[in-house]
């Protein structure tokens, strides 16, 4: 079982918004189970992906939020929309089993399943199942709800247009009633990740070989740059154990979101960052950095080249084998961080 990374003790700085839209699929009624006690394929897939404890989720849980929800939901802010990266607001949202949002609408959003099993339903359509590794889009203004399946925790990363202004005649938020939830019509489901895949998202079938990496890396596309949230394209990179890339610069900057294993990111002149699933690494435009995996695990991250109109990319040298061998695989203890911060503050006041 995957274990949850270190909890993020962040103060909530953004409201919760979370959704997605579905693939077009044929539907079956929620009550239409298989005959003679046999599970349908959809039921079996849901059962296989169910998460019965929050400790089994990979991404940090965050802080409990209140508002337009039935049951308990948690929010972890991940990426703030700013003028450096110009990337849409991004949060990870976690629902306890059976928890769900109200019916609501908002700006365009990409919903990314990061753990467990959940539902997404647009008004007038069957509910769609979302498991870890599934990616869907929710167009702006579409009335919908989303949340966890009855017997599973559900975690989702949401990338959304936080600048959307709802029309004056937009319908009010309303609870999804117990009757609606218990009698869902559920669309047939096809996973976006193959059964033999060992990573959060689908690993590319063929490795990319390049002299700017010291070994094979697998690069695939998760979503293009013509998405409803107005985000640059999202790419998925899987590093074999011990594989890293060279120092390099992106004219428009880069954002990395760790999803699997233990990895590294380092900006020139700064300490190396040890990355666990759910961690976000930010590299400003034009700044020299490198990233890759630890020696003991495969490592994967989502990579976003921000400000995509700025296409410049410069490759440089690589850290030495001796430097790599000395890298840690654990994050600094919170006590050490607090002590270092206190020491810096004390020196600044002298």
Secondary structure, DSSP 8 states (H G I E B T S, - for coil): -------------S------------EEETT---GGG---HHHHHHHHH---SGGG-SS---EEE-SSEES-EEEEEEE---TTT---EEEEEEE-TT-EE-BB--S-EEEEEEEEEEEEEETTS-BEEEETT-EEEE-TT--EEEEE-TTS-EEEEEEE-TT----TT----B---HHHHHT-EEE----SS-TT--SSS---SS-B--TTBSS-EEEEEEE-TT-TT----EEEEEE-TT-BB--EEETT-EEEEEEES-EEEEETTS--EEE-TT-EEEE-TT--EEEEE-SSS-EEEEEEESSTT---EEE-----HHHHHT--SS---HHHHHHHHHHHHHHHH-
